[in-house]
Amino acid sequence: MTDSADKTDIKDLTPEGLAAWLQSRRIEPYRAGQVLRWIYSRQADSFDVITDIKKELQRLLSTHFSLNRLTRIKVESSADGTRKYLFKLEDNNCIESVLIPEKNHLTLCISTQVGCAQGCRFCLTARSGFVRNLTKNEIVSQVRDIMRDREDPRQLTNIVLMGMGEPLANYDNVLHAVATLTNRAIGLGFASRRITISTAGLVPRLNTLGRDAGVNLAVSLNATDNPTRDMLMPINRRYPIEALLQACRDYPLAPHRRITFEYILIKGVNDTPADAVRLADLLKPIRSKINLIPFNEHEASEFRPPPESAILQFQEILLNKNFTVLIRRSKGRDISAACGQLRLKTLPLINGNQNDKL
């Protein structure tokens, strides 16, 4: 039998890919749906529990594929109910996922890359640099494994691809993962309107995402002029604000959907009334809503959040211009709240050699 480390995890296959693999061995392709329903709907951990296929097929799948869980290294729980998970991958790299309690449901923020290449100055993950893309299996497994951790998995209704990494820089794997997350028949069954992909502004991919995925879009804007955004987000030097907003104007929105613009408020950088007025002017032609996010302070950054009075004044200016504006307070502040913080803090304890890369 093939060693497990040499096998492909079956969750990396699309339904079509698994059906084709079965058909090439003269096995009815509809068996793919039976197998995948057990993996996602019934949380199967081995092929021999799949009782509606023959034992010969169970053995064949076990010979060629693995069916693994992510290795849970640490879970931090906040007083507000937020839970941050640190997972170790098979190559000993680590990623984070964050489960966030909302009023009537749970939202899960998941990673799409190990590290990130975008280099946003306010982001702790950027300090690690880019290591690699996550596979489709590694993206989906964050959701599958955390659902199994819940007493009532139905409380988890919303998925946000906004953790470590730039989702649109791992485009194909993200699309395949979203297809599994939203497949009601043989996947995890999430509504597409409950899934959000967040981007720093990878404009060429924005031009195809609306057609390919059909999920919600969030754009990390964070500035109202190119010099400020250049300083905060190096991607702006390739795709400046004008190009990004044109791609947003062209984005095919379904009825009743809007693009969410995320705006991290940083003291003395982008938090003035003039910034608020410019932001309103920039977004006026776009069906949008705005999330104002006071900077989540961490010791590795020189940035600080604005005073509460400046935050409320910024919001009021936008409300007066008829925008929907929410102030998104960071949750889990009593644990490793900043994205990437738990990973950076824990890696030296896991593998000293790994930390040499960071």
C-alpha positions in Angstrom: 0.0 0.0 0.0 1.2 3.5 -0.8 2.5 5.5 2.2 0.0 8.1 3.4 2.4 10.9 2.9 2.6 10.1 -0.9 -1.2 10.0 -1.4 -3.4 12.8 -2.6 -6.0 13.9 0.0 -9.3 13.1 -1.7 -10.6 16.5 -0.6 -8.3 18.1 -3.2 -10.3 16.5 -6.0 -13.3 18.2 -7.5 -16.5 16.1 -8.0 -15.8 15.9 -11.7 -12.2 14.9 -11.0 -13.2 12.1 -8.7 -15.9 10.9 -11.1 -13.4 10.8 -14.0 -10.9 8.9 -11.8 -13.5 6.3 -11.0 -14.7 6.1 -14.6 -11.2 5.4 -15.8 -11.3 2.3 -13.5 -14.7 1.2 -14.9 -16.5 2.3 -11.7 -19.8 4.1 -12.0 -19.0 7.9 -11.8 -22.0 8.5 -9.6 -20.1 6.8 -6.8 -18.2 10.1 -6.5 -21.2 11.8 -5.1 -21.8 9.1 -2.6 -18.2 9.3 -1.3 -18.2 13.1 -1.1 -21.5 13.2 0.8 -19.9 11.0 3.5 -16.8 13.1 3.6 -18.6 16.5 3.9 -22.1 15.9 5.2 -21.3 13.0 7.5 -17.7 14.0 8.4 -16.2 10.6 7.6 -12.7 10.0 8.7 -12.0 6.9 6.7 -13.3 5.2 3.6 -14.3 2.0 5.4 -17.2 3.8 7.1 -18.8 4.6 3.7 -21.5 1.9 3.8 -23.2 2.5 0.5 -20.1 1.5 -1.6 -18.6 -2.0 -1.9 -15.6 -3.0 0.2 -13.5 -3.3 -3.0 -14.1 0.4 -3.7 -13.3 1.2 0.0 -10.0 -0.6 -0.4 -9.2 1.0 -3.7 -9.8 4.5 -2.4 -7.7 3.8 0.7 -4.9 2.6 -1.5 -4.8 5.7 -3.6 -6.1 8.5 -1.4 -5.8 9.9 2.1 -8.6 11.5 4.1 -6.9 13.7 6.7 -7.7 16.3 9.3 -5.6 19.3 9.9 -3.4 19.0 13.0 -4.7 21.3 15.7 -1.8 22.8 17.6 -3.6 25.4 19.7 -7.0 27.0 20.3 -7.3 30.3 22.2 -10.7 31.3 23.5 -11.7 34.8 24.3 -14.1 36.1 26.9 -16.3 37.4 24.1 -16.6 33.9 22.6 -14.1 34.3 19.8 -12.0 31.2 19.2 -8.7 31.3 17.3 -7.3 28.0 15.9 -3.7 27.3 15.0 -3.4 24.4 12.6 -0.2 22.6 11.4 -0.1 21.4 7.8 1.6 18.3 6.6 4.8 20.2 5.7 4.9 21.7 9.2 3.8 25.1 8.1 1.0 26.7 10.2 -2.2 28.7 9.5 -4.8 30.4 11.5 -8.6 30.3 11.5 -10.9 32.5 13.7 -14.4 31.6 14.8 -16.4 34.8 15.6 -19.7 34.9 17.4 -22.3 37.3 15.9 -25.8 38.0 17.3 -27.6 35.0 15.9 -24.8 33.0 14.2 -21.1 32.2 13.9 -18.7 33.6 11.2 -15.5 31.7 10.4 -12.5 33.6 9.0 -10.2 31.3 7.1 -6.8 31.4 5.5 -5.9 30.9 1.9 -2.1 31.1 2.0 0.7 30.5 4.4 2.0 34.0 4.9 1.2 36.7 2.4 3.2 38.4 -0.4 1.2 41.7 -0.4 3.3 43.4 2.3 0.6 45.6 3.8 2.3 47.7 6.3 -0.4 47.4 9.0 -0.7 43.6 8.8 1.2 41.2 11.1 1.0 38.3 8.6 3.0 40.4 6.1 6.0 40.1 8.4 6.2 36.4 7.6 6.4 37.0 3.9 4.9 34.5 1.5 5.6 30.8 2.0 3.0 29.0 -0.3 -0.6 28.8 -1.4 -2.9 26.5 0.4 -4.4 23.6 -1.5 -8.2 23.3 -2.0 -8.2 20.6 0.7 -6.4 22.8 3.2 -8.8 25.7 2.6 -11.9 23.5 2.9 -10.6 21.5 5.9 -10.5 24.6 8.1 -14.3 24.8 7.7 -14.9 21.0 7.9 -12.8 20.5 10.9 -14.2 23.4 12.9 -17.8 22.4 12.0 -17.0 19.0 13.6 -15.8 20.9 16.7 -19.2 22.5 17.2 -22.1 21.1 19.2 -24.4 22.5 16.7 -22.6 23.0 13.3 -25.7 24.8 11.9 -24.8 27.9 13.9 -21.9 28.4 11.6 -23.5 30.1 8.7 -20.9 32.6 7.3 -17.5 32.1 5.9 -15.0 34.9 5.2 -11.8 34.3 3.2 -10.0 37.1 4.9 -7.5 35.4 7.2 -3.8 34.8 6.3 -3.1 35.4 2.6 -4.6 37.2 -0.5 -7.4 34.9 -1.8 -7.2 36.2 -5.3 -3.5 35.3 -5.5 -4.5 31.6 -5.0 -7.4 31.9 -7.5 -8.0 28.4 -8.7 -7.7 26.7 -5.3 -10.0 29.3 -3.8 -12.6 28.8 -6.5 -12.6 25.0 -6.1 -12.9 25.4 -2.3 -15.8 27.8 -2.7 -17.5 25.3 -5.0 -17.2 22.6 -2.3 -18.4 25.0 0.4 -21.5 26.0 -1.5 -22.4 22.5 -3.0 -25.6 21.6 -1.2 -25.8 18.0 -2.6 -22.3 16.7 -2.0 -20.4 19.6 -0.3 -20.8 21.6 2.9 -23.9 23.4 1.8 -23.3 27.1 2.6 -25.3 29.7 0.8 -23.2 31.7 -1.6 -24.6 34.9 -0.2 -23.0 33.9 3.1 -19.5 33.6 1.8 -17.2 36.6 1.3 -13.9 36.9 -0.5 -11.7 39.8 0.7 -9.0 41.2 -1.5 -6.3 43.8 -1.2 -7.1 44.8 -4.8 -5.8 42.2 -7.3 -7.5 44.0 -10.2 -7.0 41.4 -13.0 -8.7 38.7 -10.9 -11.5 41.0 -9.9 -12.4 41.2 -13.5 -13.3 37.5 -13.5 -14.3 36.7 -9.9 -17.9 37.9 -10.2 -18.5 35.6 -13.1 -16.6 32.6 -11.6 -17.6 32.5 -8.0 -20.9 34.4 -7.3 -20.1 35.1 -3.7 -19.8 38.4 -1.8 -16.8 40.7 -2.4 -15.0 42.8 0.2 -12.2 45.2 -0.9 -9.6 46.4 1.6 -9.3 50.1 0.6 -7.8 51.9 3.7 -6.9 55.2 2.0 -8.5 57.8 -0.2 -5.4 58.9 -2.2 -2.6 57.0 -3.9 0.4 58.2 -1.9 -1.2 57.1 1.4 -2.4 53.8 -0.1 1.0 53.2 -1.7 2.6 53.5 1.8 0.1 51.2 3.5 -0.5 48.7 0.7 2.3 48.1 -1.9 -0.2 46.5 -4.3 -1.5 50.0 -5.0 1.7 50.8 -7.0 0.6 48.2 -9.5 -3.2 48.7 -9.3 -3.8 52.3 -8.1 -7.1 53.4 -6.6 -8.5 54.5 -10.0 -8.0 51.1 -11.5 -9.3 49.3 -8.4 -12.5 51.4 -8.3 -13.1 51.0 -12.0 -12.9 47.2 -11.5 -15.5 47.5 -8.7 -17.8 49.6 -10.9 -17.6 46.9 -13.5 -18.1 44.1 -11.0 -21.3 42.1 -11.8 -23.4 42.4 -8.6 -26.4 40.2 -8.1 -29.6 42.0 -7.1 -29.6 43.3 -3.5 -25.9 42.7 -3.1 -23.3 45.4 -2.5 -19.5 45.5 -2.4 -18.1 45.9 1.1 -15.3 48.4 1.4 -13.1 47.8 4.4 -11.4 50.8 5.8 -8.9 50.4 8.6 -8.8 53.6 10.6 -5.2 54.5 11.6 -4.4 57.5 13.8 -2.8 60.4 11.9 -2.8 58.4 8.6 -6.3 58.2 7.2 -8.7 59.2 9.9 -9.5 62.9 9.2 -12.8 64.4 8.2 -11.3 65.2 4.8 -10.5 61.5 4.3 -14.2 60.7 5.1 -15.4 63.2 2.5 -13.0 61.9 -0.1 -14.1 58.3 0.6 -17.7 59.2 0.1 -16.9 60.9 -3.3 -14.8 57.8 -4.4 -17.6 55.3 -3.6 -20.6 57.4 -4.7 -21.0 55.6 -8.1 -20.7 52.1 -6.5 -23.4 50.0 -4.9 -21.5 49.6 -1.6 -21.4 49.5 2.2 -18.5 50.5 4.4 -16.9 48.7 7.3 -14.8 51.0 9.5 -12.2 49.0 11.4 -10.3 50.8 14.1 -6.7 49.5 13.8 -6.1 46.4 15.9 -3.0 47.5 17.8 -0.1 45.1 18.2 3.4 45.5 19.5 5.1 44.9 16.1 3.4 48.0 14.5 4.1 51.7 14.8 0.4 52.4 14.0 -2.3 53.2 16.6 -6.1 53.4 16.5 -7.7 56.8 16.4 -9.5 58.2 19.5 -13.2 57.2 19.7 -14.3 60.7 18.9 -12.5 60.6 15.5 -14.0 57.2 14.7 -17.5 58.4 15.4 -17.0 61.6 13.5 -15.7 59.7 10.4 -18.8 57.4 10.6 -21.2 60.4 10.9 -19.8 62.1 7.8 -20.4 59.0 5.8 -23.9 58.4 7.3 -24.8 61.9 6.4 -23.9 61.1 2.8 -26.3 58.2 2.8 -23.9 55.3 3.1 -24.4 52.2 5.2 -21.5 52.3 7.6 -20.7 49.8 10.3 -17.9 50.1 12.9 -16.4 46.7 13.1 -14.7 46.3 16.5 -12.0 43.7 16.8 -13.1 40.7 18.8 -10.8 38.4 20.8 -8.7 41.3 22.1 -7.8 39.3 25.2 -6.2 36.6 23.0 -3.8 36.7 20.0 -6.2 39.0 18.2 -4.2 40.3 15.3 -4.1 38.1 12.2 -0.9 36.1 12.2 -0.1 36.8 15.9 -0.9 33.3 17.2 1.2 31.7 14.5 4.2 34.0 15.1 4.0 33.5 18.8 3.7 29.7 18.7 6.0 28.7 15.9 9.2 28.8 17.9 7.6 26.4 20.3 6.6 24.0 17.5 9.7 24.0 15.4 12.7 26.2 16.0 14.0 25.6 12.4 10.6 26.8 11.0 11.0 30.1 12.8 14.2 30.8 10.9 12.2 31.4 7.8 10.1 34.2 9.3 
